[in-house]
């Protein structure tokens, strides 16, 4: 992953109506938080391109938006499936013991005894807590519960230390 590449925060769904609006799938909670991070960048042909949001609003459980230069249904259909990204500096600073998921991806995970389990591939949101998906010699699902399972996170060193049975 390119260090300065935008952070994926959503994707374009299908067209909405005939005037160039699109459905937007937001990965933020709540979903309309995505509208706080403008401008957006769209990933087209492996290239991030800025996209100006002209109008946007909540719609059902998601969002709808009209982007500059997208004036009809055919233009909106060409945007379907594109990732929506924002620049890191658009995000507020994380508080103490708070982390953005994208900061955790790629970190090495080791037990308190120093056993390397692999690296964080991605995270899952469950009803109870977030879960680290760690890939090493095998895939492990480890609850991200600070102070109980997650002993420390050192972003600078790239290490998450956990109190976890490696056989589990």
C-alpha positions in Angstrom: 0.0 0.0 0.0 1.3 3.4 -0.9 2.1 5.5 2.2 0.2 8.6 1.1 -2.7 6.8 -0.6 -6.1 7.9 0.6 -7.9 5.9 3.2 -10.9 4.0 1.9 -14.0 5.3 3.7 -16.8 4.1 1.4 -17.7 3.2 -2.1 -20.1 4.4 -4.8 -23.2 2.2 -5.2 -25.5 2.4 -8.2 -27.1 5.5 -9.8 -29.9 7.2 -7.9 -32.5 8.8 -10.1 -31.7 10.3 -13.5 -29.9 13.5 -12.6 -26.4 12.1 -11.9 -26.9 11.2 -8.2 -25.3 8.0 -6.8 -25.9 5.8 -3.8 -23.0 6.0 -1.4 -22.0 3.2 0.9 -20.3 4.7 3.9 -17.9 2.8 6.1 -18.1 5.4 8.8 -20.2 5.3 12.0 -22.6 7.0 11.7 -22.8 6.8 7.9 -23.2 10.5 7.4 -19.8 11.2 9.0 -18.4 10.6 5.5 -19.8 14.0 4.5 -17.5 15.6 7.1 -14.4 14.6 5.1 -14.4 16.6 1.9 -13.0 16.4 -0.7 -13.4 12.8 -1.6 -11.0 10.9 -3.8 -12.2 8.2 -6.2 -10.1 5.2 -7.2 -10.2 4.8 -11.0 -7.8 2.6 -12.9 -5.5 2.3 -9.9 -5.3 6.2 -9.6 -6.9 8.3 -6.9 -8.7 11.3 -8.4 -10.3 14.2 -6.5 -14.1 14.3 -6.6 -16.1 17.4 -5.5 -19.4 16.6 -3.8 -21.9 19.1 -5.1 -24.9 17.9 -3.0 -25.4 15.0 -0.6 -27.8 13.8 2.0 -28.9 10.9 4.1 -31.2 8.4 2.3 -32.6 5.4 4.2 -29.7 3.7 5.9 -27.1 5.2 3.5 -26.3 8.3 1.6 -26.9 9.8 -1.9 -24.7 12.3 -3.5 -24.1 14.2 -6.7 -20.6 14.8 -7.8 -19.2 17.6 -10.0 -19.3 16.6 -13.6 -21.8 13.8 -13.0 -25.0 15.1 -14.5 -27.0 12.1 -15.7 -27.8 8.5 -15.0 -25.2 7.2 -17.5 -22.4 9.2 -15.9 -23.5 8.0 -12.5 -23.5 4.4 -13.7 -19.8 4.7 -14.7 -19.0 5.5 -11.0 -20.5 2.3 -9.6 -18.2 0.3 -7.4 -15.4 3.0 -7.2 -13.8 3.3 -3.7 -14.1 6.6 -1.9 -11.0 7.7 0.0 -9.9 10.6 2.1 -6.5 11.9 3.0 -5.1 11.0 6.4 -4.8 14.6 7.4 -8.6 15.1 7.0 -9.2 12.8 10.1 -9.1 14.1 13.6 -6.3 13.0 15.8 -7.0 9.7 17.6 -7.1 10.1 21.4 -5.0 8.2 23.9 -5.4 4.4 23.4 -7.6 5.1 20.4 -6.6 3.8 16.9 -7.9 4.0 13.4 -8.3 0.6 11.9 -6.0 1.4 9.0 -3.2 2.2 11.5 -3.4 -1.3 12.9 -3.4 -3.1 9.5 0.1 -4.5 8.8 1.3 -4.4 12.4 3.1 -7.5 13.8 1.2 -9.3 16.5 3.1 -11.1 19.3 2.2 -12.6 22.6 3.5 -11.3 25.9 6.0 -14.2 25.8 7.4 -12.9 22.5 5.9 -15.4 20.2 5.2 -13.9 16.7 1.7 -14.8 15.5 1.6 -12.8 12.2 0.4 -9.5 11.0 -2.9 -7.8 11.1 -4.6 -8.4 7.7 -7.8 -6.5 8.5 -10.4 -6.0 11.3 -13.9 -7.2 11.8 -16.7 -5.3 13.6 -18.8 -7.5 15.8 -21.5 -6.6 18.2 -19.4 -7.1 21.2 -15.9 -5.8 20.1 -13.6 -5.4 17.1 -11.6 -8.4 16.1 -8.1 -8.5 14.6 -7.7 -10.9 11.7 -4.1 -12.0 12.1 -2.4 -13.9 9.3 0.8 -15.9 10.0 1.3 -19.6 9.7 -2.5 -19.7 10.1 -5.3 -17.2 10.4 -6.3 -16.2 13.9 -9.2 -14.1 15.1 -8.2 -12.1 18.2 -10.6 -9.8 20.1 -9.3 -6.2 20.2 -10.0 -5.6 23.9 -7.5 -3.2 25.4 -6.2 -4.0 28.8 -7.6 -7.5 28.7 -6.3 -9.1 25.4 -4.4 -6.3 23.9 -1.6 -5.3 26.3 0.0 -2.6 24.1 0.0 -1.1 20.7 3.3 0.5 19.5 2.6 2.2 16.2 6.2 3.4 15.9 7.6 -0.1 16.3 4.8 -1.7 14.4 3.9 -4.2 17.1 0.7 -5.2 19.0 1.4 -7.2 22.1 -1.3 -9.5 23.3 -2.1 -11.8 26.2 -3.4 -14.7 24.2 -3.0 -18.4 24.0 -1.2 -19.0 20.6 -2.9 -22.4 20.3 -6.4 -20.8 20.2 
